[in-house]
């Protein structure tokens, strides 16, 4: 199956982590990659690294804020993509957090993602993608698409990111 967690609300990464735990609990082999996010930034990275070892990769450089940094971010995204392609052949579920951010920022191409989708179906590996702004073509081919909608968030009152909540 192809699963997508998207939307402007909080919870996309948490949904991916929950999906990974559910699959692990069923004895499935799981790999979890993160585009954009640097290693050591968030609590889930510590636990995923412990649970998955080499099947976890946080390969990003952080969120792309300066267009001059695009080439370095593209190379980081390609590294995660290459790692993901290797994982597909030997796992039951592959989760790629912030893949849609990388796609929308043109760090990944539509062709990159479509190639991954075809490989996942061929290898009978469940593929989970997350991030904002899912394109219509991906909605059309996915088996499940869930959109997180922000109703209220502490940042609206000027509260900064909170340890254990946002990271």
Order of alpha helices (4+ residues) and beta strands (2+ residues): beta-alpha-beta-alpha-beta-alpha-beta-alpha-alpha-beta-alpha-beta
